[in-house]
Amino acid sequence: MEAHQERVPTLFIVTPVLFLVGLLLFVTLIHGHKELSILCFLVFSVAGCARVWSRMSLAGISYTSRLERERVFPGQEVILRVKVENAKFLPVWLQMSVPVDPEHFFPSGEESFLRESGLLWYQRALFQWELTPRRRGVYRVGPPRMKVGDLLGFFPREKETQGGSHLVVYPRLVSLKSLPLPRHDFFGVPGPKSPVTDPVYMVGTRDYQQWQPARYIHWKATARHGRLQEKVFEPTGQEKVLLVVEVDQFQKENEEAEFERTLEVVASVAVRLDRTGHAVGFATNGAVVGGGPSTVPMGRNPHQIPAVLELLARLRMESTGDILTVLRRGIRLPWGASCVHFSCEQGPTTLTMSNYLRRRKTPVLFMVCRPPSRMAENGEEIRGNVHSLDDICMEGTIHP
């Protein structure tokens, strides 16, 4: 992307210079210097016409701007397109710039990118910029800054622009080793390959099949339909995993680098679980950019993982309360669900979470950034596996 310096207008339109030209014109008229008088008249005529032209140039100018895509991963290129239209007979000079924060985008360190163009009558111009985000977050792109004026650019006038777009940058995906996910199955192999259905999850009824056990007969449905009906169950089922991010220790220790690393692991775990057929949910007690809920109920559908990734992109390292309060109010833990809890280190809430989930018959895996311990500060044993992020992280990235 090439940056342009703003042009410096000619000296002949500066007020003191025009005053001197006027004084010179008066002298030349007195002494009868025809050539100098004509030159002075030309300077005044050009300056006057350019000023009137510039005042009329704002009329009929409109623009639209859009990002090629509004949700990307770090390092992915996104294109910003700005289309400008001059809907009048008068041609104009146009300068378009886009404010860019060099801390958030590759590759340059300049604060804005400028393009200049001349627009003839009823003509359109298309400007295009390539932006590559550096890291996770939500960034405002635009609105573009637009200056128009006479074709010489002597008297540029800035046109107010509104709007702008928001670019959501997901956490990058990292390579993971095998995740020691806690299991909560009655009958061995989970999913549709299981030879045994799970009597806990009844999904409906159907006409009774004679080879099915009599205990599966649904007597109320039989009485309602006037013929034998049997219960239909899910296979031993679709595994359900709740991912929890607790931000208290990250905020307390100001561990921004570890916080970003943890979110990358959480995003990678969510994507892997979805690809292997798990139902995934997410909960956090961190603040969310733009407001909105801090939980994603457990489910499996095409919009589930994008919802989790967007919440991770909007997450800030700022606690909004107790994580248990978030779970009680925003997440329903069905039987058979498992939990993976992410935090900076073992703290007071680790044991509290362990006891809370144990009472709900939910196995839990604790993932911490610092070397873990099986014992809490008061000496009580933590019910659940405790692992370090280094135990599952591998070098390299997965290209989304």
Buried (B, 14 or more C-beta within 10 A) or exposed (E): BEEEEEBEBBEBBEEEBBEEBEEBBEEBEEEEBEEBBEBBEEBBEBBEEBBEBBEBBBEBBEBEBBBEEBBBBBBBEBEBEBBBBBEBEBBBBBBBBBBBEEEBBEEEEEEBBBBBBEBEEEBEBEBEBBBBBBBBBBBEBBBBBBBBBBBBBBBBBEBEBEEBBBBBBBBBBBEBEEBEBBEBBEBEEBBEEBEEBBBEBBEEBEEBEEEEEEEBBBEEBBEEEEEBBBBBBBBBBBBBBBBBBBBBBBBEBEBEEBBBBBBBBBBBBBBBBBEEEBBBBBBBBBBBBEEEEBBBBBEBEEEBBEBBBBBBBBBBBEBBEBBBEBBEEBBEBBEBBBBBBBBBBBBEBBBBBBBBBBEBEBBBBBBBBBEBEEEBEEEEEBBBBBBBBEEBBEEEBBEE
